[in-house]
Amino acid sequence: MRTGRTSQAQTYADLRLERDALVEEVQRLRRRVAVLEGLIVSYEEQAKGLPTYLRCSVCRQVKPPSEFWRDRSNKWGYRSQCKVCSRAKIGVDRSG
């Protein structure tokens, strides 16, 4: 009788380990898919002639276009300030 329970407990433990390994694999694959989707968007933008990266006029950091607000009046179609700097400026203007 005792061997039956040990065997059952061992099987349960093995299944949990297998499940944990599969969960980690799924998470790794989801991260990889997100990276690949980002590359696809980047390649599509390059094909359209849109910039792959832009430099913020305030913080001078190079960032992807998704970090900038759209502005159709601008040459590239994006504002010159990134979203973070724009929000910081608005916060300062409203509090002062």
Helices and strands as residue ranges (DSSP letters): H 2-48, E 54-55, E 62-63, G 65-67, E 68-70, E 78-82, H 83-95
